[in-house]
């Protein structure tokens, strides 16, 4: 099947994904927190960023290549860390890591992935980033860092916008607990999704295997308050400084929305800041990331990474125009996996690349650098 002819937009992929995974999994993937106002705010604010089309520019063949933290990439997009990817699609972490290695994209693996760094890292080749939810105990922190480094992950992401569990009401109503257990209506939902169910039977029910290696056996927890929170602390500036001293590779801080926070990062030895509101999953009164981006850009000379609410190449263009150096996608890749399995990843990348090229041609932008300052806000 020619996927582009039948599923030319991410919305088409998303609609197919919803049909192919159980409802409780969909609620985990697609939901936010509260009344989902931050989720909606991200979309509304992105739509307000406009450009003036340029005419009589002659042939425009956009070059999408870029550099980030000393590495070159063919396109300015990567794979964000997403917790429990293996719940969304069986063996998702390794499928994502393999695709990242093949396509030359950074792949972020979460502390709360359904697999361990040792299992996933070799699949990512030289593209592995490891995302840390900060454990309270220095001994556990250092052991996590050692394991990630030994597994081949070269860049560390510290996520700072999750001081505690958010409520994620849709997810809770879906019935998901940690570790996942199928019961009642969830069994019926799984039965309606044979590809997901067969794959899950083959690979086993997903669980937080990395976190589990540091935990004593316990009971079930709500999915929004999983075992990771029993190890986790809310980091402060001293924690960030200690982490900088403990990790000898590039360090990225994810979850920045305030310019004053971004301005301090270089002084601590951070290598890049990541503007994110966790795609609306943590706080329902957060500003849209695209609104926070210009202030963060003005406050730091560090590379700026962007995420939250990105649905196509035009949104990537908007972020780059307002100061981002690179854009990470989370849900989009998982829609592709749920819709088509492994081959859905290349299709999602094609959607974003073709959309970015088409829109850059409309404003006469030959290079990504040409986008800076062209947005009408």
C-alpha positions as CSV (number, residue, x, y, z in Angstrom):
1,X,0.0,0.0,0.0
2,X,1.2,3.5,-0.8
3,X,0.8,5.1,2.6
4,X,1.2,8.6,1.4
5,X,-1.7,8.3,-1.0
6,X,-4.1,6.9,1.7
7,X,-2.7,8.6,4.8
8,X,-1.0,11.9,3.7
9,X,-1.4,13.8,7.0
10,X,-0.6,13.0,10.6
11,X,-4.4,13.2,11.4
12,X,-5.0,10.3,9.0
13,X,-2.3,8.2,10.8
14,X,-3.8,9.2,14.2
15,X,-7.3,8.1,13.2
16,X,-6.0,4.7,12.1
17,X,-3.9,4.4,15.3
18,X,-6.9,4.9,17.5
19,X,-8.7,2.0,15.8
20,X,-5.8,-0.4,16.3
21,X,-5.0,0.0,20.0
22,X,-7.3,-0.6,23.0
23,X,-9.2,2.3,24.4
24,X,-7.2,2.3,27.7
25,X,-4.0,2.5,25.7
26,X,-5.3,5.3,23.5
27,X,-6.3,7.3,26.7
28,X,-2.7,6.9,27.9
29,X,-1.2,8.1,24.7
30,X,-3.5,10.9,23.6
31,X,-4.7,12.5,26.9
32,X,-3.4,15.4,28.9
33,X,-4.3,16.6,32.4
34,X,-7.2,18.5,33.9
35,X,-9.6,19.9,31.3
36,X,-6.8,19.6,28.7
37,X,-6.7,23.4,28.3
38,X,-2.9,23.4,28.0
39,X,-3.1,20.8,25.2
40,X,-5.6,23.0,23.4
41,X,-3.6,26.1,24.1
42,X,-0.5,24.6,22.4
43,X,-2.6,24.1,19.2
44,X,-4.2,27.5,19.3
45,X,-1.0,29.3,19.9
46,X,0.8,27.5,17.1
47,X,-2.0,28.3,14.7
48,X,-1.5,32.0,15.5
49,X,2.1,32.0,14.1
50,X,1.8,33.1,10.5
51,X,4.1,33.8,7.6
52,X,3.9,36.1,4.6
53,X,4.3,34.0,1.4
54,X,7.0,35.3,-0.9
55,X,6.6,35.4,-4.7
56,X,8.9,35.5,-7.7
57,X,11.7,33.7,-5.7
58,X,12.6,31.3,-8.5
59,X,13.3,27.6,-7.7
60,X,13.4,26.9,-4.0
61,X,14.8,23.5,-2.9
62,X,15.0,23.7,0.9
63,X,17.9,22.2,2.7
64,X,16.7,20.7,6.0
65,X,20.1,19.8,7.4
66,X,21.2,21.2,10.8
67,X,23.6,20.8,13.6
68,X,22.9,20.3,17.3
69,X,25.5,20.0,20.1
70,X,28.3,19.2,17.7
71,X,26.3,16.6,15.6
72,X,24.9,16.9,12.1
73,X,21.3,15.9,11.2
74,X,19.6,15.7,7.9
75,X,16.3,17.0,9.3
76,X,15.6,19.1,12.5
77,X,13.4,16.5,14.2
78,X,14.0,13.7,16.7
79,X,12.2,11.2,18.9
80,X,11.2,12.5,22.4
81,X,11.3,10.2,25.4
82,X,7.9,8.7,26.1
83,X,7.2,6.6,29.2
84,X,5.9,3.1,28.7
85,X,6.2,3.2,24.9
86,X,5.9,-0.6,24.9
87,X,2.3,-0.2,26.2
88,X,1.4,1.8,23.1
89,X,2.9,-0.7,20.7
90,X,4.7,-3.9,21.5
91,X,8.6,-3.6,21.6
92,X,8.2,0.1,20.8
93,X,11.4,1.2,22.4
94,X,13.6,-1.0,20.2
95,X,11.6,-0.2,17.1
96,X,12.0,3.5,17.7
97,X,15.7,3.1,18.5
98,X,16.4,1.1,15.4
99,X,14.6,3.6,13.2
100,X,16.6,6.5,14.8
101,X,19.8,4.7,14.1
102,X,18.8,4.1,10.4
103,X,17.5,7.6,9.8
104,X,20.2,9.4,11.8
105,X,17.8,11.0,14.3
106,X,18.3,11.4,18.1
107,X,16.3,8.9,20.1
108,X,15.3,9.7,23.7
109,X,14.7,6.8,26.0
110,X,12.7,7.4,29.2
111,X,13.7,6.3,32.7
112,X,10.1,4.9,32.8
113,X,10.4,3.0,29.5
114,X,9.1,-0.6,29.4
115,X,12.6,-1.9,28.7
116,X,16.1,-1.4,30.2
117,X,18.9,0.7,28.6
118,X,20.9,-2.4,28.2
119,X,18.2,-3.9,26.0
120,X,17.5,-0.8,23.9
121,X,20.8,1.0,23.7
122,X,22.5,-1.2,21.2
123,X,19.6,-0.7,18.8
124,X,20.1,3.1,18.8
125,X,23.6,3.0,17.5
126,X,25.2,6.4,18.0
127,X,21.8,8.2,18.4
128,X,20.9,7.4,22.0
129,X,19.8,10.1,24.5
130,X,18.8,9.0,28.0
131,X,16.1,10.9,29.9
132,X,16.4,10.9,33.7
133,X,13.7,11.3,36.2
134,X,15.9,12.2,39.1
135,X,16.2,9.6,41.8
136,X,16.6,10.8,45.4
137,X,19.5,8.5,46.3
138,X,22.9,9.5,44.8
139,X,23.9,5.9,44.7
140,X,20.8,5.0,42.5
141,X,21.4,8.0,40.4
142,X,25.0,7.2,39.7
143,X,24.1,3.6,38.9
144,X,21.4,4.6,36.5
145,X,23.9,7.0,34.8
146,X,26.5,4.2,34.6
147,X,24.1,1.8,33.0
148,X,22.9,4.3,30.5
149,X,26.4,5.2,29.5
150,X,27.5,1.6,29.3
151,X,24.5,0.9,27.0
152,X,25.7,3.5,24.5
153,X,23.6,6.6,25.5
154,X,25.8,9.7,25.0
155,X,23.4,12.6,25.9
156,X,21.5,13.0,29.2
157,X,18.2,14.7,29.5
158,X,17.1,15.9,32.9
159,X,13.3,16.4,33.0
160,X,12.5,19.1,35.5
161,X,8.8,19.8,35.0
162,X,7.4,16.7,36.9
163,X,7.8,17.6,40.6
164,X,4.9,15.2,41.3
165,X,2.3,13.1,39.6
166,X,-0.3,15.0,37.6
167,X,-3.9,13.7,37.7
168,X,-4.5,12.8,34.1
169,X,-8.1,12.1,34.5
170,X,-8.8,10.5,31.1
171,X,-6.0,8.1,31.7
172,X,-7.3,7.2,35.2
173,X,-10.8,6.6,33.8
174,X,-9.3,4.3,31.3
175,X,-8.5,1.9,34.1
176,X,-4.7,1.6,33.6
177,X,-2.6,0.7,36.6
178,X,1.1,0.0,37.1
179,X,2.3,-2.6,36.3
180,X,-0.5,-2.9,33.6
181,X,-3.0,-5.6,34.3
182,X,-5.8,-6.5,31.9
183,X,-9.1,-6.8,33.7
184,X,-12.8,-6.3,33.0
185,X,-13.6,-4.1,30.1
186,X,-9.9,-3.8,29.3
187,X,-9.8,-7.4,28.2
188,X,-12.7,-6.8,25.8
189,X,-10.9,-3.7,24.4
190,X,-7.8,-5.7,23.8
191,X,-9.7,-8.5,22.1
192,X,-10.9,-5.9,19.5
193,X,-7.3,-5.1,18.6
194,X,-5.7,-8.3,17.5
195,X,-2.4,-6.9,16.2
196,X,-1.7,-5.2,19.5
197,X,-2.8,-8.2,21.5
198,X,-0.8,-10.7,19.6
199,X,2.3,-8.5,19.8
200,X,1.8,-8.0,23.5
201,X,1.4,-11.7,24.2
202,X,4.7,-12.3,22.2
203,X,6.7,-9.6,24.1
204,X,4.9,-9.8,27.5
205,X,2.9,-7.2,29.3
206,X,5.0,-4.0,29.6
207,X,6.3,-2.9,32.9
208,X,8.9,-0.4,34.2
209,X,11.8,-2.8,33.9
210,X,14.5,-0.3,34.6
211,X,12.8,1.2,37.6
212,X,11.8,-2.3,38.8
213,X,15.4,-3.3,39.2
214,X,15.7,-0.7,42.0
215,X,12.4,-1.5,43.7
216,X,11.2,-4.0,46.2
217,X,8.1,-6.0,45.1
218,X,4.9,-4.1,45.8
219,X,1.2,-3.8,44.9
220,X,-0.5,-2.0,42.1
221,X,-0.3,1.8,41.7
222,X,-2.4,4.2,39.7
223,X,-0.8,4.8,36.2
224,X,-0.2,8.5,37.1
225,X,1.7,7.6,40.3
226,X,3.8,4.7,39.2
227,X,6.7,3.1,41.0
228,X,9.1,5.7,39.6
229,X,7.7,8.3,42.0
230,X,8.8,6.1,44.9
231,X,12.4,6.7,43.9
232,X,12.1,10.2,42.5
233,X,12.9,13.5,44.0
234,X,12.0,17.0,42.9
235,X,15.4,18.4,41.7
236,X,16.8,21.8,42.7
237,X,19.8,23.7,41.4
238,X,22.1,21.8,43.7
239,X,20.8,18.5,42.2
240,X,21.4,19.8,38.7
241,X,25.0,20.8,39.7
242,X,25.6,17.4,41.2
243,X,24.3,15.8,38.0
244,X,26.5,17.9,35.8
245,X,29.5,16.7,37.9
246,X,28.4,13.0,37.6
247,X,27.7,12.9,33.9
248,X,30.6,13.5,31.4
249,X,28.6,13.9,28.3
250,X,26.2,16.5,26.9
251,X,23.5,17.5,29.4
252,X,20.0,18.8,28.3
253,X,17.4,20.3,30.7
254,X,13.9,19.6,29.6
255,X,10.8,21.4,30.8
256,X,11.9,25.1,30.6
257,X,9.2,27.8,30.1
258,X,10.7,30.7,32.0
259,X,13.4,32.9,30.5
260,X,15.0,33.5,33.9
261,X,15.5,29.7,34.3
262,X,16.9,29.4,30.9
263,X,19.4,32.2,31.6
264,X,21.0,30.3,34.5
265,X,21.6,27.1,32.6
266,X,24.9,27.9,30.9
267,X,26.4,28.8,34.3
268,X,25.7,25.3,35.6
269,X,27.3,23.7,32.5
270,X,24.1,22.7,30.7
271,X,24.6,22.1,27.0
272,X,21.0,22.8,25.7
273,X,17.7,23.8,27.1
274,X,14.4,22.1,26.1
275,X,11.3,24.3,25.9
276,X,8.3,22.0,26.9
277,X,5.1,21.9,28.8
278,X,5.0,18.1,28.7
279,X,2.4,18.3,26.0
280,X,-0.2,19.4,28.5
281,X,0.2,16.2,30.6
282,X,1.4,17.9,33.8
283,X,-0.1,21.3,34.4
284,X,-3.3,22.6,32.9
285,X,-2.5,26.3,33.5
286,X,0.8,26.3,31.6
287,X,1.5,28.7,28.7
288,X,1.8,27.3,25.3
289,X,5.4,26.4,24.5
290,X,5.4,28.4,21.3
291,X,4.5,31.5,23.4
292,X,7.3,30.8,25.8
293,X,9.9,30.1,23.1
294,X,10.9,33.6,22.1
295,X,11.6,34.6,25.7
296,X,13.8,31.6,26.3
297,X,15.6,32.1,23.0
298,X,16.4,35.7,24.0
299,X,17.6,34.6,27.4
300,X,20.3,32.1,26.4
301,X,22.9,31.4,23.8
302,X,22.6,27.7,24.3
303,X,20.9,25.5,21.7
304,X,17.1,25.5,22.2
305,X,15.1,22.3,21.7
306,X,11.3,22.5,21.4
307,X,8.3,20.2,21.8
308,X,4.6,20.0,22.7
309,X,1.7,20.2,20.3
310,X,3.7,19.7,17.0
311,X,1.5,18.1,14.4
312,X,3.3,18.7,11.1
313,X,6.2,20.3,9.3
314,X,4.5,23.7,9.4
315,X,4.6,23.6,13.2
316,X,8.3,22.6,13.0
317,X,8.8,25.7,10.8
318,X,7.0,27.9,13.3
319,X,9.2,26.7,16.1
320,X,12.4,27.2,14.1
321,X,11.3,30.7,13.1
322,X,10.8,31.7,16.7
323,X,14.1,30.5,17.9
324,X,14.3,26.8,18.3
325,X,17.3,24.9,16.9
326,X,15.7,21.5,16.9
327,X,12.2,20.0,17.4
328,X,11.4,16.7,19.2
329,X,8.2,14.7,18.5
330,X,6.6,12.3,21.0
331,X,3.0,11.3,20.2
332,X,3.5,11.5,16.4
333,X,6.0,8.6,16.3
334,X,3.7,6.5,18.5
335,X,0.7,7.2,16.2
336,X,2.8,5.9,13.4
337,X,3.7,2.7,15.3
338,X,0.1,2.1,16.4
339,X,-1.2,2.6,12.9
340,X,1.3,0.6,10.9
341,X,3.9,-0.9,13.1
342,X,7.6,-0.3,12.4
343,X,6.9,1.0,8.9
344,X,4.8,3.8,10.3
345,X,7.9,5.5,11.6
346,X,9.3,6.2,8.2
347,X,5.9,7.4,7.0
348,X,5.6,9.9,9.9
349,X,9.1,11.2,9.0
350,X,8.0,11.6,5.4
351,X,4.9,13.5,6.4
352,X,6.9,16.0,8.4
353,X,9.7,16.4,5.9
354,X,7.4,16.9,2.9
355,X,5.3,19.4,4.9
356,X,8.3,21.3,6.0
357,X,9.7,21.5,2.5
358,X,6.3,22.6,1.0
359,X,5.9,25.4,3.5
360,X,9.5,26.6,3.3
361,X,9.0,26.9,-0.5
362,X,5.9,29.1,0.1
363,X,8.0,31.7,1.9
364,X,11.2,31.3,-0.2
365,X,13.3,29.8,2.5
366,X,16.3,27.8,1.1
367,X,17.8,26.9,4.5
368,X,16.5,26.5,8.0
369,X,18.5,29.6,9.1
370,X,16.3,31.6,6.6
371,X,13.3,31.0,8.8
372,X,14.5,32.9,11.8
373,X,12.6,36.2,12.2
374,X,10.1,35.5,9.4
375,X,7.1,34.6,11.6
376,X,4.3,37.0,12.1
377,X,3.2,36.8,15.7
